[in-house]
Amino acid sequence: MNKLALYCRIGFEKEVAAEITDKAAERGVFGFARVLENSGYVIFECYQVGEADRLAREIPFTQLIFARQMVVVSDLFTELSPEDRISPIITKFQEIQPHLNLKQSTEIWVETADTNEAKELSTFCRKFTVPLRQALKNQGWLGFKEIKRSGITLHCLFVKSNACYVGYSYNHNHSAHYMGIPRLKFPADAPSRSTLKLDDAILTFIPKEEEKKRFTEEMTGVDLGASPGGWTYQLVRRGLFVYAVDHGKMAASLHDTGRIEHCPEDGFKFQPPKRKRVDWLVCDMVEQPSRISALMAKWLVNGWCRETIFNLKLPMKKRYVEVQTCLQNLADELERHGLTFRIQAKHLYHDREEITVHVQIQD
């Protein structure tokens, strides 16, 4: 297997292709990306056998901004017989067994791309998973019971009911979600659906075991461009007191908590109250990404906050280039002021024409 399948939001295939090409080249691995517009995935084919596996192990999945999942895959199976789709899939897995210990497999995910057309296969995938899982178990696979992160997940990516890619991902270096999509429930009392973006970001960027100490009732947050309060809601429900900065109104339900102060000001001009420590800055303003990243840098270098999550809107054509430029400029500014920091960025499932960025200043 010398290919990687990278899942993504439809319309962002070119960004995924550019990103994986760059990441591979950094490691001396070369190949080409097969891009089918609005397909919801990209196939990156390496020139040398074994290099797709190397990339799946060596490229930190958390460093891929636009990919939802990263899977080492076979050539596309076509013309699978409705009478027996399982046998050729088992045969393909048997072929890679000498190079990969499939006894370390923990699960099989039968998936499709996240497109309206592919979703029509979702019922088929769900039903097909049952007999395929049993057939794989009959081979002695899927029974790995040790540390799950040290195992592998098997994948079948169906593009049609009779055509699929077969492959695997490393549990320590992939999305832990089926199809790379977290299933989040919209809170009934949230002011807007944008609340899911910040919830998704926190779950993605903050280790679960650290969340309760990174968000406490003693902490203070600032939400720039807060109205009507979707992002403020996520901070308040985690215990923070929030300065909600926006000329627009905030939801009455948030005022009722007693945990917000509405500041009807321009998010670009607002400064935190003197002698008030701000633990978290969040921002989902609709503005040029270069202006937002510069604003975040200003807050961080002035010591106004220690940690931030913000969105960069990407309505332009050269989205990948714009993202790289904004993140590099931000990093350069923090380095210039002698700060030690960590930057993460992801095109989250609940993002649209935008990405979400997390920056933490480290001691």
N, C-alpha and C positions, 0 to 999 in steps of 0.2 A: 504494500500500500504506500503510494507516494503522493497522496493528495490530502489536503485539509478541507473540510467543509466548515464554513463559518456562517452562522445564522445571523440575521439582522432584520431591522425594520425595512419594509419595502421602500424603495427609493433611495436607500443608503448603500447600495451595493458598491458603487464606485469608491466611496469612502473606505469601506472595508477592504476593498482590493488594494487601494493605495497604502493603507495602514499595514496590512499583512506583508505586502511587498517590501516595505521599509523595514519592518521588524525582522523579516527573514534575512534581508541583505546585511543587517547589522551583525548577524551571526554567520555570515559567509554562505548563506543558503540562497540559491537562486531558482526561479521558476517563473510561472506566469499565472495570472488570475483569469478564470473564465467567469465573465460577468454577463448575466442575463438580467436586463433591466426589470425592476419590480418583481423579481423572483423571490426575494426574502432570504437569499443565501448566496454565497460565493464559493467557488471551488478553486483552491490554489494548488496547482500541480508543480511539485518539485522536480528538478531535472534528475536528481540522484535518488535511488531507492534508499529508504530508511530515513531520509531527511524530514519527511512529514512527521514521523514519530519524534524525531529530535526536536522539531519546533513545538510540538504538543507538550513536550517535557520542559523545554528551556524558555519559551516565551511566557512570562508570567501572565496568566489570563487577566489578572487585575489591571495590567497595563494596556490591554486592548480596549480602546474607547468605544468603537462602533460594533464590535462583535458580541452577540448574545451567548454564543456557544462556540467551542472549538473541538472538532472531532476529526480524527484520522480516518479516512474512508478509502474504500475500494473504487474501482471503476464502476460506472453506473450499470446496475443490472437492468436489462430491458426484457420485455416479453416474458415476464414471470407468469407461469401458468396458474390460472385461478384454482386448478385442481391441486397444485402443490407448489406453493411459494416457499415453503419452509426448507425443503431439501437443499436447493442451491444456496440459501443463506447459511445453513449449517455447514455446507461444504466450504464456503468462503471463510468462515470462522476457523474451520479445521486447518485451512491453509496457513493461517497466521499463527496457529498454536505453537509451532516450533520457535517463533520469534517473540511470543508474548504469552505469558502464563495465564490462560483464561480461567484457571481455577481461582484466580484472584478477582474475578468479576463479581460484582455485587447486585447488578440490576440490568434489565434490558429496557430501553426506551424506544418505542416505535413512534416516530415523529413525522411531522410535515413542516413545511415552511409556514410562516405566519402571514398568509395571504388569503383573500376571500376564496380563491379557487382551491387552494390547498386545504382549507378548512373543511371542504366537502369530504375530505378523506379522513377527518378526525374520528368519525364513528367506526370506519373500517379499521383504523389504527388501534383503537381501543379494543375492538373485538379480536383483532389479529394478535395482539399482545399475549393473550391467554395461551393459545396453543404454542406460540413461538417460545414463550417463557418455559413451558413444560418441556419442549424439545431441547432447549438449551440446558435445562437441569438434568435431562437424561444423559447429556454428554459429560456431566460432572461439573458444570459451570454454574455461576450465579450463587454459589454457596459460601462465598468468602465471609467469614464471621468475625475476623479480627478488626483492627482499626479501619473503619470504612474509608478514611481519607487515603489510605495506602493502597486501596483497590482500584479497579477500573470499572467503568460503565460501558455496556455494549449499546450500540445504536443502530437503528434502521431508519434512514431518512427517505420517506416515500415522496416522490414527485408526481407519481401516478399510481393507480392501484396495481399496475403491473410493472412498475419501475422504481427502484430504490438504490440508495447507497448503503453499504454495510460498513460499520466501523466501530471505533471505541474512543473513549476519552479517559483521561487520568483524573480520578476523584479529587486529588489535591490541587488540580490546576484546570478546573472547568466551572461552569455554572452548575450549582447544585439543584437547579430547577429544570423540570421537564420543558423541553423546547427553549430553555433559557429564559423562561417567563415566570416571575413570581406571581403567585395568586394572592392579591391583596383585596381586602373587603373595604368598600367605601363606607366610612362611618356615617351613620344617619344624621348625626348632629354637626357634621363638618360644614363650613360655610360654602365650600366650592370643591369641585373635583380635583383642583390643583393640589389639594392636600395629599393625594396619593403620590405625587412626585417627590415631596420631601420625605414621606414615609418610606418610599422605595429607596431613596438616597441614603437615609439613615441605616436601613437594613443592609444596604450594599456596602457602605463605606465603614461603618462602625461595627467591630466584632461584637457578636451577641453578648459575650461574657463581659464586655466593657460598657454596654449601653447604660446600665443603671448608675454607674459612677461618672459617666460622661454627661449625663443629663440628670440633675438633681434639683430639689426645691430651693436650694441655696443659690442656684445659678440665675443669671440674667441673660436674656437674649434680645437681639434687635432684628426686626424684620423690615427691610427696605422694600417699599412698594407692596405693602401688606394687604390692602383692601381686596376682597372683603374678609380675608383672614384664613385662607386655606393653609398657608404655611405656619402662621402664628398658632393655629389650632394644634399642630403637631408638637410644637414646643411647649405649649400650655399643658397638653395632656401628659407630657413627660415631666411636668412639675415646674418649668421655668416661669419666671416673671418676664414679660415681653414688652419692649417699646415697639409699638406697631406704627411704622412711619408711612403715611400716605395721606394725600388730600381727600381721598375717597373714604366713605364710611366703613366702619368695621361691624361685623355681625353682632347683634345684641347679645347673643348667647356667649360670646367671648367677653364682653363687658361684664356680664353677670358672674363670670368666674372670679372677678376681682384680681386677675393675674395679668392684666394688660394695662398699659397706658397708651392711649391713642395720641400720636404726634402728627398733626396735619401739616406736614412739611415736605419739601422736595428731598427725595432720597439721596440725591447727589450732594446736597448741602448740609444735611443733618449730621450732627456730631453727638457722640454719647454724652450724657450728663457728667459734669466734672466730679471727680472722686468716685465714679461709679464703674466698677469692673464689669465689662461685658465678656461673657464666656462664649457666646455663640452669636454670629452674624449670619443671617440668611437673606437671600435676595432672589426674587423672580421677576425683576423689572423687564419690560419690553424695551430694549435699547440695543444699540450697536455693541457687539461682544467686546470690542476693544475698549469701549468706555466702561463697561462693567468690570472687566478684568483689571483695568487701571484703578477703578474705585475700590475693588477688593484689596489691591496692593496697598493703597493709601491707608486703609483701615489696619492692615496687618503691620506695616512698617511704623505707623504711629503708635502701635501698641494698644489700639482701641479695642481689639479683640484678639483671641488666641486661636480661634477655630471658625471656619466659615463653610457654608454650603451655598452655592449659587448656580444659576443657570446662565448659559451663553446661548442666545438666540442665533439661529443659523439660516437666514432666508436667502443667503447669497449662493452663487454657483460653486465657488471654490471653498466648500465647507471644511474639508480636511486641512487645507492650507491655512485657513483662518483660525481653526482650532490650534494648530501647531504654533502659529505666530502668537496668539493670545497667551497660551500656556508658557511659551518660552519667555515672552516679555515679563510675565508675572514672576517666573522663577528668577530671571535676571535681576529684577528689582529687589526681590527678597534677599538674594545673595549679595547684592550691592550694599545692603544694610546689615550684613553679617548675620542674618537669621538662618537658623537650621529649621527645615520644614519638610513636610511630606505633601505632595500633590497627587490626587487621584481624580480621574475623570471617566465618565461613562455615559453612553447614550442609553438611558434607562428605558424600560418598557413603557413607562408612563410619560416619557418625554416624547415630543413630536419633532418639530423642526428646531431642535435645541439639544444641548448636552448639559449634564450636571457635573459640577466640579466641587471637590472637597479639598480644603487646605487646612493643615494643622501645624501650628508653630510648636516646635519641640525644644525642650530645655537642653 
